[in-house]
């Protein structure tokens, strides 16, 4: 996760800006699976381009990373 480390539980129900291989998107984190270390969320929530996301901690920062917590 970029240069900062975040407590996964503190990101629940927060909007974060994420980089997916050089594409930046807003993701609303809706759940976290502690056992498998997976964030679940919605990409571009509320828009016509809304999509489901599974962000695996093991793929961080190779496939994705948090740019900032937006709110």
Residue pairs with C-beta under 8 A, 6 or more apart in sequence:
1 60
1 61
1 65
1 66
2 61
2 65
2 66
2 67
4 66
6 66
6 69
8 32
8 34
8 37
8 39
8 57
9 32
11 29
11 32
11 39
11 69
12 29
12 30
12 31
12 32
13 28
13 29
13 30
14 28
14 29
14 69
14 70
14 71
15 26
15 27
15 28
15 45
15 69
15 70
15 71
16 26
16 27
16 29
16 66
16 67
16 68
16 69
16 70
17 24
17 25
17 26
17 27
17 66
17 67
17 68
17 69
17 70
18 24
18 25
18 26
18 27
18 55
18 64
18 65
18 66
18 67
19 64
19 65
19 67
20 63
20 64
21 63
21 64
24 67
25 43
25 44
26 43
26 44
26 45
26 70
27 41
27 42
27 43
27 45
27 53
27 55
28 41
28 42
28 45
29 39
29 40
29 41
30 40
30 41
30 42
31 39
31 40
31 41
32 38
32 39
32 40
33 40
36 56
37 56
37 57
37 58
38 54
38 55
38 56
38 57
39 53
39 54
39 55
39 56
39 57
40 52
40 53
40 54
40 55
41 52
41 53
41 55
42 50
42 51
42 52
42 53
43 49
43 50
43 51
43 52
43 53
44 50
44 51
55 64
56 63
